[in-house]
Amino acid sequence: MLLTLLLQAATPIPSVPAQPPATLVVEPVTMAIATFDSDGDGRTSRAELSAGVVRSFAAIDTTHSGSLGYIAFADWATRWLGDPNALPSPFEVDTDGDNRITLAELQAAMARVFARLDVDKDGFVTRKECLTIRSMAPRAPDPRGKRKR
């Protein structure tokens, strides 16, 4: 029995080419769009997006001024995108350059993101459309025997 185990250990296992590793990437803004799916069907409609943006804006605009300064927008981004530096940036959203972000500006920015994500143009963003798959090609070994950084 010991001899059998030793022979099995010494027998090379045929090499099967490994599938290159892949990474699923989710943009922070897609996480917010996914949370706006109010009916729980796994896809977000334009109407759900609009209602979600109104709700999220109102949650941060506690003074009911109708606009957010860049610091308040960072609070919005932290709450709804997960990080104050997540995109879209306030500079993208503030289209009139007055250093204030209105609900209309935020809705327009989110509508642009929605249009980009809605790959099949059916008026819904699905969870699949929220994902980006990035394959990571294995690094070729350095011919000098050193590891690449």
DSSP file with accessible surface (Angstrom, degrees, kcal/mol):
  #  RESIDUE AA STRUCTURE BP1 BP2  ACC     N-H-->O    O-->H-N    N-H-->O    O-->H-N    TCO  KAPPA ALPHA  PHI   PSI    X-CA   Y-CA   Z-CA
    1    1 A M     >        0   0  181      0, 0.0     4,-2.2     0, 0.0     5,-0.2   0.000 360.0 360.0 360.0 -41.5    0.0    0.0    0.0
    2    2 A L  H  >  +     0   0  127      1,-0.2     4,-2.3     2,-0.2     5,-0.2   0.903 360.0  52.1 -61.6 -40.0    2.8    2.3    0.8
    3    3 A L  H  > S+     0   0  121      1,-0.2     4,-2.4     2,-0.2    -1,-0.2   0.905 107.6  52.3 -64.2 -38.7    4.4    1.6   -2.5
    4    4 A T  H  > S+     0   0   80      1,-0.2     4,-2.4     2,-0.2    -1,-0.2   0.922 109.8  48.5 -63.4 -43.9    1.1    2.4   -4.3
    5    5 A L  H  X S+     0   0   91     -4,-2.2     4,-2.2     1,-0.2    -1,-0.2   0.900 111.4  49.8 -64.2 -40.7    0.9    5.8   -2.5
    6    6 A L  H  X S+     0   0  106     -4,-2.3     4,-1.7     2,-0.2    -1,-0.2   0.903 111.0  49.2 -65.0 -40.3    4.5    6.6   -3.4
    7    7 A L  H  X S+     0   0  105     -4,-2.4     4,-1.3     2,-0.2    -2,-0.2   0.899 110.8  50.0 -66.2 -39.6    3.9    5.7   -7.1
    8    8 A Q  H  < S+     0   0  128     -4,-2.4     3,-0.2     1,-0.2    -2,-0.2   0.904 111.0  49.4 -64.3 -40.1    0.7    7.8   -7.2
    9    9 A A  H  < S+     0   0   87     -4,-2.2    -1,-0.2     1,-0.2    -2,-0.2   0.848 112.5  48.1 -67.3 -31.8    2.6   10.8   -5.7
   10   10 A A  H  < S+     0   0   79     -4,-1.7    -1,-0.2    -5,-0.2    -2,-0.2   0.688  89.6  95.4 -83.3 -19.5    5.4   10.3   -8.2
   11   11 A T  S  < S-     0   0   87     -4,-1.3     2,-0.1    -3,-0.2    -4,-0.0  -0.604  81.3-123.6 -75.7 122.8    3.1   10.1  -11.2
   12   12 A P        -     0   0  116      0, 0.0    -2,-0.1     0, 0.0    -1,-0.1  -0.420  18.1-127.1 -68.6 139.9    2.8   13.6  -12.8
   13   13 A I        -     0   0  153     -2,-0.1     3,-0.0     1,-0.1     0, 0.0  -0.722  35.2-102.4 -84.2 131.8   -0.8   14.9  -13.1
   14   14 A P        -     0   0  108      0, 0.0     2,-0.5     0, 0.0    -1,-0.1  -0.310  38.1-116.3 -57.9 138.1   -1.5   16.0  -16.6
   15   15 A S        -     0   0  117     -3,-0.0     0, 0.0     3,-0.0     0, 0.0  -0.649  28.0-165.6 -81.6 121.2   -1.3   19.7  -16.9
   16   16 A V        -     0   0  116     -2,-0.5     2,-0.1    -3,-0.0    -3,-0.0  -0.924  31.6-110.3-104.0 127.4   -4.6   21.4  -17.8
   17   17 A P        -     0   0  119      0, 0.0     2,-0.2     0, 0.0    -2,-0.0  -0.386  37.4-126.0 -60.3 128.4   -4.3   24.9  -19.0
   18   18 A A        -     0   0   93     -2,-0.1    -3,-0.0     1,-0.1     0, 0.0  -0.488  18.6-111.8 -76.2 144.4   -5.8   27.1  -16.3
   19   19 A Q        -     0   0  172     -2,-0.2    -1,-0.1     1,-0.1     3,-0.1  -0.580  42.3-105.0 -71.0 134.7   -8.5   29.6  -17.1
   20   20 A P        -     0   0   64      0, 0.0   117,-0.1     0, 0.0    -1,-0.1  -0.370  43.1-102.0 -62.0 140.8   -7.2   33.1  -16.7
   21   21 A P        -     0   0   76      0, 0.0   115,-3.3     0, 0.0     2,-0.3  -0.298  39.7-160.1 -63.2 147.5   -8.5   34.6  -13.5
   22   22 A A  E     -A  135   0A  59    113,-0.3     2,-0.4    -3,-0.1   113,-0.2  -0.935   6.1-147.9-128.1 154.2  -11.3   37.1  -14.0
   23   23 A T  E     -A  134   0A  61    111,-2.9   111,-3.0    -2,-0.3     2,-0.6  -0.979   9.0-141.6-123.6 133.5  -12.6   39.9  -11.7
   24   24 A L  E     -A  133   0A 109     -2,-0.4     2,-0.4   109,-0.2   109,-0.2  -0.846  24.2-164.8 -90.9 126.7  -16.1   41.1  -11.4
   25   25 A V  E     -A  132   0A  39    107,-3.5   107,-2.4    -2,-0.6     2,-0.5  -0.929  10.4-167.7-117.1 136.1  -16.2   44.8  -11.0
   26   26 A V  E     -A  131   0A  60     -2,-0.4   105,-0.1   105,-0.2   104,-0.1  -0.986  19.6-135.7-122.7 120.1  -19.1   46.9   -9.9
   27   27 A E    >>  -     0   0   58    103,-0.6     4,-1.2    -2,-0.5     3,-1.0  -0.518  22.4-122.2 -68.0 142.5  -18.9   50.6  -10.2
   28   28 A P  H >> S+     0   0   48      0, 0.0     4,-1.5     0, 0.0     3,-0.6   0.887 111.8  58.2 -54.4 -37.8  -20.2   52.4   -7.1
   29   29 A V  H 3> S+     0   0    2     58,-0.4     4,-2.2     1,-0.3     5,-0.1   0.851 101.0  56.4 -64.8 -29.1  -22.8   54.2   -9.1
   30   30 A T  H <> S+     0   0    1     -3,-1.0     4,-2.5     1,-0.2    -1,-0.3   0.835 100.9  57.4 -71.9 -28.8  -24.3   50.9  -10.2
   31   31 A M  H <X S+     0   0   92     -4,-1.2     4,-1.8    -3,-0.6    -1,-0.2   0.919 107.9  47.4 -64.0 -41.3  -24.7   49.8   -6.6
   32   32 A A  H  X S+     0   0    1     -4,-1.5     4,-1.1     2,-0.2    -2,-0.2   0.944 111.1  50.5 -63.9 -45.2  -26.9   52.9   -6.1
   33   33 A I  H >< S+     0   0    0     -4,-2.2     3,-0.7     1,-0.2    -2,-0.2   0.913 108.9  52.2 -60.6 -40.8  -28.9   52.2   -9.2
   34   34 A A  H >< S+     0   0   19     -4,-2.5     3,-1.4     1,-0.2    -1,-0.2   0.882 105.5  54.7 -63.7 -35.8  -29.5   48.6   -8.1
   35   35 A T  H 3< S+     0   0   87     -4,-1.8    -1,-0.2     1,-0.3    -2,-0.2   0.733  95.9  67.5 -71.7 -17.8  -30.8   49.8   -4.7
   36   36 A F  T <<  +     0   0    1     -4,-1.1     2,-1.6    -3,-0.7    -1,-0.3   0.488  67.3 112.7 -79.1  -2.3  -33.3   52.0   -6.5
   37   37 A D    X   +     0   0   17     -3,-1.4     3,-0.6    -4,-0.2     5,-0.1  -0.538  44.1 176.2 -69.7  90.8  -35.1   48.8   -7.7
   38   38 A S  T 3  S+     0   0   86     -2,-1.6    -1,-0.2     1,-0.2     6,-0.1   0.754  70.4  50.2 -78.1 -24.0  -38.2   49.4   -5.6
   39   39 A D  T 3  S-     0   0  101      4,-0.2    -1,-0.2    -3,-0.1    -2,-0.1   0.476 102.3-126.8 -95.5  -0.2  -40.3   46.4   -6.8
   40   40 A G    <   +     0   0   61     -3,-0.6    -2,-0.1     1,-0.1     4,-0.1   0.721  66.8 132.4  69.7  23.9  -37.6   43.9   -6.2
   41   41 A D  S    S-     0   0   69      2,-0.4    -1,-0.1     1,-0.0     3,-0.1   0.401  78.7-107.8 -89.6   5.8  -37.6   42.4   -9.7
   42   42 A G  S    S+     0   0   29      1,-0.2    85,-1.1    -5,-0.1     2,-0.3   0.599  92.6  80.6  83.3  10.0  -33.9   42.5  -10.1
   43   43 A R  E     -B  126   0B  87     83,-0.2     2,-0.5    84,-0.1    -2,-0.4  -0.993  69.4-134.8-146.9 150.5  -33.9   45.4  -12.6
   44   44 A T  E     -B  125   0B   0     81,-2.7    81,-2.4    -2,-0.3     2,-0.1  -0.925  17.8-153.8-111.6 124.8  -34.2   49.1  -12.2
   45   45 A S  E  >  -B  124   0B  23     -2,-0.5     4,-2.5    79,-0.2    79,-0.2  -0.429  32.4-106.2 -86.9 169.3  -36.5   51.1  -14.6
   46   46 A R  H  > S+     0   0  120     77,-1.0     4,-2.6     1,-0.2     5,-0.2   0.891 123.2  52.3 -62.0 -38.0  -36.1   54.7  -15.5
   47   47 A A  H  > S+     0   0   73      2,-0.2     4,-2.5     1,-0.2    -1,-0.2   0.906 110.0  47.8 -65.3 -41.4  -39.0   55.6  -13.2
   48   48 A E  H  > S+     0   0   14      2,-0.2     4,-2.6     1,-0.2    -2,-0.2   0.890 111.1  52.1 -65.8 -38.6  -37.4   53.7  -10.3
   49   49 A L  H  X S+     0   0    9     -4,-2.5     4,-2.6     2,-0.2     5,-0.2   0.955 110.8  47.2 -59.6 -50.0  -34.1   55.5  -11.0
   50   50 A S  H  X S+     0   0   56     -4,-2.6     4,-2.4     1,-0.2    -2,-0.2   0.932 114.4  45.9 -59.8 -46.8  -35.9   58.9  -11.0
   51   51 A A  H  X S+     0   0   46     -4,-2.5     4,-2.5     1,-0.2    -1,-0.2   0.897 113.1  51.1 -64.0 -39.0  -37.8   58.1   -7.7
   52   52 A G  H  X S+     0   0    0     -4,-2.6     4,-2.8     2,-0.2    -2,-0.2   0.891 109.3  49.5 -66.2 -39.4  -34.6   56.7   -6.1
   53   53 A V  H  X S+     0   0    1     -4,-2.6     4,-2.8     2,-0.2     5,-0.2   0.927 111.0  50.1 -66.3 -41.7  -32.6   59.8   -7.0
   54   54 A V  H  X S+     0   0   63     -4,-2.4     4,-2.5    -5,-0.2    -2,-0.2   0.943 113.8  45.7 -60.1 -47.1  -35.4   62.1   -5.6
   55   55 A R  H  X S+     0   0  123     -4,-2.5     4,-1.9     1,-0.2    -2,-0.2   0.923 114.7  46.7 -61.4 -46.3  -35.4   60.0   -2.4
   56   56 A S  H  X S+     0   0    0     -4,-2.8     4,-0.9     2,-0.2    -1,-0.2   0.892 113.1  49.2 -67.0 -38.3  -31.6   60.0   -2.0
   57   57 A F  H >X S+     0   0    9     -4,-2.8     4,-2.8    -5,-0.2     3,-0.9   0.940 110.8  50.1 -64.6 -45.9  -31.3   63.7   -2.7
   58   58 A A  H 3< S+     0   0   53     -4,-2.5    -1,-0.2     1,-0.2    -2,-0.2   0.843 103.0  61.3 -63.1 -32.4  -34.0   64.5   -0.2
   59   59 A A  H 3< S+     0   0   34     -4,-1.9    -1,-0.2     1,-0.2    -2,-0.2   0.809 115.4  32.8 -65.9 -27.0  -32.2   62.4    2.4
   60   60 A I  H << S+     0   0   28     -4,-0.9     2,-2.4    -3,-0.9     3,-0.2   0.798 104.5  72.6 -98.0 -33.4  -29.2   64.6    2.2
   61   61 A D    ><  +     0   0   14     -4,-2.8     3,-1.5     1,-0.2    -1,-0.2  -0.390  57.2 156.3 -81.4  67.0  -30.9   68.0    1.5
   62   62 A T  T 3   +     0   0  103     -2,-2.4    -1,-0.2     1,-0.3    -4,-0.1   0.722  68.8  55.7 -71.1 -19.1  -32.2   68.2    5.0
   63   63 A T  T 3  S-     0   0  108     -3,-0.2    -1,-0.3     0, 0.0    -2,-0.1   0.495 104.0-131.3 -88.5  -4.4  -32.5   72.0    4.8
   64   64 A H    <   +     0   0  155     -3,-1.5    -2,-0.1    -6,-0.2    -3,-0.1   0.828  59.4 143.0  57.3  38.7  -34.8   71.7    1.8
   65   65 A S        -     0   0   64      2,-0.2    -1,-0.1     1,-0.0     3,-0.1   0.653  63.4-123.3 -81.0 -16.6  -32.7   74.3   -0.1
   66   66 A G  S    S+     0   0   38      1,-0.2    37,-0.8    -5,-0.1     2,-0.3   0.462  82.7  64.5  87.7   0.6  -33.1   72.4   -3.4
   67   67 A S  E     -C  102   0C  22     35,-0.2     2,-0.4    36,-0.1    -2,-0.2  -0.989  67.3-138.6-152.1 158.4  -29.3   72.1   -3.9
   68   68 A L  E     -C  101   0C   3     33,-2.6    33,-3.0    -2,-0.3     2,-0.1  -0.962  15.4-137.3-118.5 135.2  -26.3   70.5   -2.4
   69   69 A G  E  >  -C  100   0C  12     -2,-0.4     4,-2.6    31,-0.2     5,-0.2  -0.274  41.2 -94.3 -75.2 174.3  -22.9   72.0   -2.0
   70   70 A Y  H  > S+     0   0   55     29,-0.5     4,-1.9     1,-0.2     5,-0.1   0.855 126.6  52.1 -64.1 -32.9  -19.9   69.9   -2.8
   71   71 A I  H  > S+     0   0  139      2,-0.2     4,-1.7     1,-0.2    -1,-0.2   0.937 111.3  46.5 -68.9 -43.2  -19.5   68.8    0.9
   72   72 A A  H  > S+     0   0   27      1,-0.2     4,-2.3     2,-0.2    -2,-0.2   0.886 109.9  54.7 -64.8 -35.1  -23.1   67.7    1.0
   73   73 A F  H  X S+     0   0    2     -4,-2.6     4,-3.1     1,-0.2    -1,-0.2   0.897 104.3  54.1 -65.0 -36.1  -22.7   65.9   -2.3
   74   74 A A  H  X S+     0   0   28     -4,-1.9     4,-2.5     2,-0.2    -1,-0.2   0.889 107.4  51.0 -63.2 -36.6  -19.7   64.1   -0.7
   75   75 A D  H  X S+     0   0   91     -4,-1.7     4,-2.3     2,-0.2    -2,-0.2   0.910 110.5  49.0 -64.2 -41.7  -22.2   63.0    2.0
   76   76 A W  H  X S+     0   0    0     -4,-2.3     4,-3.0     2,-0.2     5,-0.4   0.940 112.0  48.4 -60.9 -47.2  -24.6   61.9   -0.7
   77   77 A A  H  X>S+     0   0    0     -4,-3.1     4,-2.3     1,-0.2     6,-1.1   0.889 110.5  51.5 -63.5 -38.0  -21.8   59.9   -2.4
   78   78 A T  H  X5S+     0   0   65     -4,-2.5     4,-0.7     4,-0.2    -1,-0.2   0.943 116.3  40.2 -62.7 -45.6  -20.7   58.3    0.8
   79   79 A R  H  <5S+     0   0  156     -4,-2.3    -2,-0.2    -5,-0.2    -1,-0.2   0.902 130.2  24.8 -71.8 -42.5  -24.3   57.2    1.6
   80   80 A W  H  <5S+     0   0   54     -4,-3.0    -3,-0.2    -5,-0.2    -2,-0.2   0.719 133.6  31.2-101.3 -23.5  -25.4   56.1   -1.8
   81   81 A L  H  <5S-     0   0    3     -4,-2.3    -3,-0.2    -5,-0.4    -2,-0.1   0.524 101.4-119.6-111.1 -12.7  -22.1   55.2   -3.6
   82   82 A G  S  <<S+     0   0   55     -5,-0.9    -4,-0.2    -4,-0.7    -3,-0.1   0.295  86.6  52.6  95.5  -9.3  -20.1   54.0   -0.6
   83   83 A D  S >  S-     0   0   74     -6,-1.1     3,-1.6     1,-0.1    -2,-0.1  -0.965  73.6-131.0-159.3 138.9  -17.3   56.6   -0.9
   84   84 A P  T 3  S+     0   0   52      0, 0.0    -7,-0.1     0, 0.0    -6,-0.1   0.726 110.4  49.9 -66.3 -18.5  -17.1   60.4   -1.0
   85   85 A N  T 3  S+     0   0  137     -8,-0.1     4,-0.1     4,-0.1   -11,-0.0   0.344  83.2 121.4-100.8   6.0  -14.7   60.2   -4.0
   86   86 A A    <   -     0   0   12     -3,-1.6    -4,-0.1   -12,-0.1    -9,-0.1  -0.322  65.7 -70.3 -69.0 153.4  -16.8   57.8   -6.1
   87   87 A L  S    S+     0   0  107     -6,-0.1   -58,-0.4     2,-0.1     2,-0.1  -0.623 105.5  63.7 -86.8 147.3  -17.9   58.8   -9.5
   88   88 A P  S    S-     0   0    4      0, 0.0    -2,-0.1     0, 0.0    22,-0.0   0.348  82.6-148.5 -77.5 146.0  -19.8   60.7  -10.8
   89   89 A S    >>  -     0   0   25     -2,-0.1     4,-1.9     1,-0.1     3,-0.8  -0.420  23.0-112.5 -81.3 159.1  -17.8   63.5   -9.3
   90   90 A P  H 3> S+     0   0   23      0, 0.0     4,-2.8     0, 0.0    -1,-0.1   0.829 118.0  60.9 -61.5 -26.4  -19.5   66.8   -8.3
   91   91 A F  H 34 S+     0   0  152      1,-0.2     6,-0.1     2,-0.2     8,-0.1   0.836 106.7  45.2 -70.4 -31.4  -17.6   68.5  -11.1
   92   92 A E  H <4 S+     0   0  102     -3,-0.8    -1,-0.2     1,-0.1    -5,-0.0   0.865 117.3  44.3 -72.3 -40.2  -19.3   66.2  -13.6
   93   93 A V  H  < S+     0   0    0     -4,-1.9     2,-2.2     1,-0.2    -2,-0.2   0.881  96.7  74.5 -76.4 -38.9  -22.7   66.7  -12.0
   94   94 A D    ><  +     0   0    7     -4,-2.8     3,-1.1     1,-0.2    -1,-0.2  -0.468  59.9 168.6 -77.0  78.9  -22.6   70.5  -11.5
   95   95 A T  T 3  S+     0   0   97     -2,-2.2    -1,-0.2     1,-0.3     6,-0.1   0.762  71.3  50.5 -71.8 -23.6  -23.1   71.3  -15.2
   96   96 A D  T 3  S-     0   0   98      4,-0.2    -1,-0.3    -3,-0.2    -2,-0.1   0.504 102.9-129.9 -93.6  -2.0  -23.7   75.0  -14.6
   97   97 A G    <   +     0   0   53     -3,-1.1    -2,-0.1    -6,-0.1     4,-0.1   0.718  66.6 130.2  68.3  25.7  -20.5   75.4  -12.5
   98   98 A D  S    S-     0   0   76      2,-0.3    -1,-0.1     1,-0.0     3,-0.1   0.329  77.9-114.1 -94.3  10.9  -22.2   77.3   -9.6
   99   99 A N  S    S+     0   0  103      1,-0.2   -29,-0.5    -5,-0.2     2,-0.3   0.706  88.5  99.5  64.3  21.3  -20.7   75.0   -7.0
  100  100 A R  E     -C   69   0C  95    -31,-0.2     2,-0.6   -30,-0.1    -2,-0.3  -0.986  63.7-145.3-133.7 144.5  -24.2   73.7   -6.2
  101  101 A I  E     -C   68   0C   0    -33,-3.0   -33,-2.6    -2,-0.3     2,-0.2  -0.955  16.5-160.6-115.5 118.3  -25.8   70.5   -7.3
  102  102 A T  E  >  -C   67   0C  44     -2,-0.6     4,-2.4   -35,-0.2     5,-0.2  -0.500  32.8-109.1 -90.0 165.4  -29.5   70.6   -7.9
  103  103 A L  H  > S+     0   0   48    -37,-0.8     4,-3.1     1,-0.2     5,-0.2   0.914 120.8  54.2 -58.3 -41.7  -31.9   67.7   -8.1
  104  104 A A  H  > S+     0   0   65      1,-0.2     4,-2.4     2,-0.2    -1,-0.2   0.902 108.3  48.7 -62.0 -40.4  -32.2   68.2  -11.9
  105  105 A E  H  > S+     0   0   13      2,-0.2     4,-2.3     1,-0.2    -1,-0.2   0.915 113.2  47.0 -66.4 -41.4  -28.4   68.1  -12.3
  106  106 A L  H  X S+     0   0    0     -4,-2.4     4,-2.7     2,-0.2     5,-0.2   0.922 112.1  50.2 -67.0 -41.2  -28.2   64.9  -10.3
  107  107 A Q  H  X S+     0   0   56     -4,-3.1     4,-2.4     1,-0.2    -2,-0.2   0.915 111.0  49.3 -63.1 -40.5  -31.1   63.3  -12.2
  108  108 A A  H  X S+     0   0   42     -4,-2.4     4,-1.9    -5,-0.2    -1,-0.2   0.917 111.9  48.3 -64.5 -42.7  -29.4   64.2  -15.5
  109  109 A A  H  X S+     0   0    4     -4,-2.3     4,-1.9     1,-0.2    -2,-0.2   0.927 113.8  46.2 -63.6 -44.1  -26.1   62.8  -14.4
  110  110 A M  H  X S+     0   0    0     -4,-2.7     4,-2.8     1,-0.2    -1,-0.2   0.861 109.1  55.7 -68.4 -33.2  -27.7   59.5  -13.2
  111  111 A A  H  X S+     0   0   39     -4,-2.4     4,-2.6    -5,-0.2    -1,-0.2   0.886 106.3  51.6 -65.1 -36.7  -29.8   59.3  -16.4
  112  112 A R  H  X S+     0   0  123     -4,-1.9     4,-2.0     2,-0.2    -2,-0.2   0.920 111.4  46.4 -65.1 -42.3  -26.5   59.5  -18.4
  113  113 A V  H  X S+     0   0   17     -4,-1.9     4,-2.5     2,-0.2    -2,-0.2   0.934 111.7  51.9 -64.1 -44.3  -25.1   56.6  -16.3
  114  114 A F  H  X S+     0   0    0     -4,-2.8     4,-2.4     1,-0.2    -2,-0.2   0.932 108.6  50.5 -57.2 -46.9  -28.3   54.7  -16.7
  115  115 A A  H  < S+     0   0   36     -4,-2.6    -1,-0.2     1,-0.2    -2,-0.2   0.888 111.0  49.2 -61.3 -38.3  -28.2   55.1  -20.5
  116  116 A R  H  < S+     0   0  130     -4,-2.0    -1,-0.2     1,-0.2    -2,-0.2   0.907 114.7  44.4 -67.3 -39.4  -24.6   53.9  -20.6
  117  117 A L  H  < S+     0   0   10     -4,-2.5     2,-2.6     1,-0.2     3,-0.2   0.807  90.4  85.6 -76.9 -29.3  -25.4   50.8  -18.5
  118  118 A D    ><  +     0   0    1     -4,-2.4     3,-1.3     1,-0.2    -1,-0.2  -0.422  56.8 170.3 -74.9  75.6  -28.6   49.9  -20.3
  119  119 A V  T 3  S+     0   0  109     -2,-2.6    -1,-0.2     1,-0.3     6,-0.1   0.876  73.7  43.4 -60.6 -42.4  -26.7   47.9  -22.9
  120  120 A D  T 3  S-     0   0   93     -3,-0.2    -1,-0.3     4,-0.2    -2,-0.1   0.467 102.9-131.6 -87.4   1.9  -29.8   46.3  -24.6
  121  121 A K    <   +     0   0  132     -3,-1.3    -2,-0.1    -6,-0.1     4,-0.1   0.818  63.2 135.0  54.3  40.5  -31.7   49.6  -24.5
  122  122 A D  S    S-     0   0   67      2,-0.4    -1,-0.1     0, 0.0     3,-0.1   0.391  79.1-104.5 -97.0   4.1  -34.8   48.0  -23.0
  123  123 A G  S    S+     0   0   20      1,-0.3   -77,-1.0    -5,-0.1     2,-0.3   0.570  92.4  91.7  86.8   8.4  -35.3   50.8  -20.5
  124  124 A F  E     -B   45   0B  53    -79,-0.2     2,-0.6   -78,-0.1    -2,-0.4  -0.979  64.1-143.8-133.2 147.6  -34.1   48.7  -17.5
  125  125 A V  E     -B   44   0B   0    -81,-2.4   -81,-2.7    -2,-0.3     2,-0.2  -0.967  25.8-162.1-109.6 118.1  -30.7   48.2  -15.9
  126  126 A T  E  >  -B   43   0B  37     -2,-0.6     4,-1.0   -83,-0.2   -83,-0.2  -0.487  33.8-106.4 -91.9 168.9  -30.3   44.6  -14.8
  127  127 A R  H >> S+     0   0  104    -85,-1.1     4,-0.7     1,-0.2     3,-0.6   0.892 122.2  56.2 -61.3 -38.2  -27.8   43.2  -12.3
  128  128 A K  H >4 S+     0   0  173      1,-0.3     3,-1.1     2,-0.2    -1,-0.2   0.902 104.5  51.7 -60.7 -40.3  -25.9   41.7  -15.2
  129  129 A E  H 34 S+     0   0   26      1,-0.3    -1,-0.3     3,-0.0    -2,-0.2   0.719 103.5  60.1 -70.7 -17.9  -25.6   45.1  -16.8
  130  130 A C  H << S+     0   0    9     -4,-1.0  -103,-0.6    -3,-0.6     2,-0.3   0.659  94.2  82.0 -79.4 -18.0  -24.2   46.5  -13.5
  131  131 A L  E <<  -A   26   0A  75     -3,-1.1     2,-0.5    -4,-0.7  -105,-0.2  -0.687  58.8-163.7 -93.4 144.3  -21.3   44.0  -13.7
  132  132 A T  E     -A   25   0A  48   -107,-2.4  -107,-3.5    -2,-0.3     2,-0.6  -0.992  10.6-151.2-121.6 127.9  -18.1   44.4  -15.6
  133  133 A I  E     -A   24   0A 123     -2,-0.5     2,-0.5  -109,-0.2  -109,-0.2  -0.899  13.4-174.3-101.9 122.6  -16.0   41.3  -16.1
  134  134 A R  E     -A   23   0A 146   -111,-3.0  -111,-2.9    -2,-0.6     2,-0.3  -0.969  13.9-146.5-117.7 118.4  -12.3   42.0  -16.4
  135  135 A S  E     -A   22   0A  94     -2,-0.5     2,-0.7  -113,-0.2  -113,-0.3  -0.614   7.5-145.6 -81.8 146.1  -10.0   39.2  -17.3
  136  136 A M        -     0   0  100   -115,-3.3     3,-0.1    -2,-0.3    -2,-0.0  -0.924  12.4-144.2-114.1 103.5   -6.6   39.3  -15.8
  137  137 A A        -     0   0   81     -2,-0.7     3,-0.1  -117,-0.1     2,-0.0  -0.450  28.4-106.6 -66.0 136.9   -4.1   37.8  -18.1
  138  138 A P        -     0   0  101      0, 0.0     2,-0.2     0, 0.0    -1,-0.1  -0.378  38.0-109.3 -64.2 144.5   -1.3   35.9  -16.3
  139  139 A R        -     0   0  177      1,-0.1     3,-0.1    -3,-0.1     9,-0.0  -0.534  28.5-119.6 -75.8 138.4    2.0   37.7  -16.2
  140  140 A A        -     0   0   63     -2,-0.2     8,-0.1     1,-0.1    -1,-0.1  -0.526  36.3-103.4 -73.6 140.6    4.7   36.3  -18.3
  141  141 A P        -     0   0  118      0, 0.0     6,-0.1     0, 0.0    -1,-0.1  -0.372  36.1-106.3 -65.3 146.3    7.8   35.3  -16.3
  142  142 A D    >   -     0   0   21      4,-0.7     3,-2.4     1,-0.1    -3,-0.0  -0.565  22.8-135.8 -71.2 128.4   10.7   37.6  -16.5
  143  143 A P  T 3  S+     0   0  129      0, 0.0    -1,-0.1     0, 0.0     0, 0.0   0.747 104.3  59.6 -61.9 -19.6   13.4   36.0  -18.6
  144  144 A R  T 3  S-     0   0  186      2,-0.2     3,-0.1     1,-0.0    -2,-0.1   0.438 119.1-110.3 -87.2   0.4   16.0   37.0  -16.1
  145  145 A G  S <  S+     0   0   72     -3,-2.4     2,-0.3     1,-0.3    -1,-0.0   0.568  77.8 126.4  85.4   6.9   14.2   35.0  -13.4
  146  146 A K        -     0   0  139      1,-0.0    -4,-0.7    -5,-0.0    -1,-0.3  -0.711  64.0-109.5 -98.1 152.8   13.1   38.1  -11.5
  147  147 A R        -     0   0  231     -2,-0.3     2,-0.2    -6,-0.1    -1,-0.0  -0.580  29.5-126.8 -78.5 139.9    9.5   38.7  -10.5
  148  148 A K              0   0  111     -2,-0.3    -9,-0.1    -8,-0.1    -1,-0.1  -0.584 360.0 360.0 -82.1 150.7    7.7   41.6  -12.3
  149  149 A R              0   0  268     -2,-0.2    -1,-0.0     0, 0.0     0, 0.0  -0.729 360.0 360.0-110.1 360.0    6.1   44.2  -10.2
